[in-house]
Amino acid sequence: MNTRRHFILTTIPAMTVLLATTRAATAEVGRLEETDPTALALGYKNDASQVDTKKFPTFVPGHICAGCQFYQGTAALGACSAVGGKLVAANGWCAVWAKKA
């Protein structure tokens, strides 16, 4: 038999979980800073012309984030799935660059 008490005891925890997951899903994604440990490991630069070619010999001039398959967006900043969806500069570069298909 369903009672008001049973309804309240099952609804409140369910709503709490739903609210918590909704907030986590809509949390604002931050910008990837060049000092971030992930950025340092990948040689990420906001401006591709600043890449250390001795340290990252795979860099090719003209290969920028906007032309990478991991870049999602068309603006000056876009999400990059290679770095957890953080925002990167369209004119940036990192070592996981791969040509858009």
Secondary structure, DSSP 8 states (H G I E B T S, - for coil): ---HHHHHHHHHHHHHHHHHHHHHHT----B--TTSHHHHHHT-BSSGGG--TTT-TT--TT--GGGBTTEE-SSSEEEEGGGTTEEEETT-B-TT--B--
